Amino acid sequence: MPTVEELFAPPPEVAAHPAVAATTRLCADVIGPHAPAADDPGRGVDPAHPRALAAAGLLSVRIPVAEGGLGAAQRVDVETVELLAGTCGATWFVVTQHRNPQADSTSPIKGVAAGAYRHGPAAARHRPGLAAATTLAGIAVAHIRRPGAPAVRAEPAAGGGWRLTGTAAWCTGWGITDLTMIAATTPTGRFVFALVPTAPRPGLRVGTPAPLAVMGGTRTVPLELDDMAVAGAEVLLDVDAAAWTAADALRTADTRPATLGLLRRVLVELERLGRRRPEVCDVAGALGERGAALRDEAHALLIDVPAGERTADRIRLRGEIAELTVRSANALVAARAGSATLLTSPEQRWAREAMFHLVQGQTDIVRRAQLAAFAAS
């Protein structure tokens, strides 16, 4: 019977890729030893670590070589994300923010009505730095997923540009990134994405870090905007709100590779513990087989099936994987017993990270799938 590590092992050509080798090395030598501190709000993610990942090309794995990236296949990129998220959730969460503005500035917009998406001047201006990750970006966009009145409003400014007012409650990596992408809703039903320096400016007040039970070291802060001026040159995208929301629903339907990375790490650790505690072996084996099967299905949908197809299967699968990740993390806590609750033990951190993966990028339909998975289990 194969071990959990064997079940989750990538194909040989993926394992041998330089990006995977570099991720493995950095996780073992740099990121992993700092993971307890990165989770601690008093210490947090070391700003040098995202820079080290960027310098190794690991924030630009799929970006073409001509754009400053590694030009690797999606399966290679997924493997690097799984390894990083399974090593340090806080570091992964800080650097994953970079992917949104990076993609928005470097990728052609396809599959939407003409005029729905319009690149602004900031796309060309920051494209080289974002593509190569020599410039790191964060985001403050979660508020535009919420129903009701806009949390951040954009009013046209005299002479061009916009004036932003409202609260962007979640901005991760403040003080680590160079730029921050802030989303706002216009009076005409569009979203404006401004790419501004990660620094105080007139009309922008940075709140204190959120008192998070998990990812406390990610420097996640609220941004209070009071008629903040955004120059036309700082606009990254001007997007029809309905088109963006529809595209976002497709993105959030998929299981995040980071969730799979945490599931993989927890199950491997459960299996290792089972070598010393025979009563754990059967649990590790059963959860490992189930986890590997769900992961293979998630990979197939993410990599091989075009976006927009089999959406119901993607959402169901995301719910089942989230539930299994929580269950596996709690099984590891139970198997480790009382010592798992010590702050010096990684088991309690992984259990909290599993909770985080329930709510990260969660939409109403994803939440329903998660609850259905919990009910079925």
Buried (B, 14 or more C-beta within 10 A) or exposed (E): EEBBEEBBBBEEEBEEBEBBEBBBEBBEEBBBEBBBBBBBBEEBBBBEBBBBBBBBBBBBBBBEEEBBBBBBBBBBBBBBBBBBBBBBBBBBBBBBBBBBBBEBBBEEBEEBEEEBBBBBBBBEBBBBBBBBBBBBBBBBBBBBBEEEEBBBBBEEBEEEBBBBBBBBBBBBBBBBBBBBBBBBBBEEEBBBBBBBEBEEEEBBBBBEBBEBEBBBBBBBBBBBBEEBBBBBEBBBBBBBBBBBBBBBBBEBBBBBBBBBBBBBBBBBBBBBBBEEBEEBBEBBBEBBBBBBEBBEBBBEBBEEBEBEEBBEBBBBBBBBBBBBBBBBBBBBBEBBEEEBEEEEBBBBBBBBBBBBBBEBBBBEBBBEBBEBBBEEE
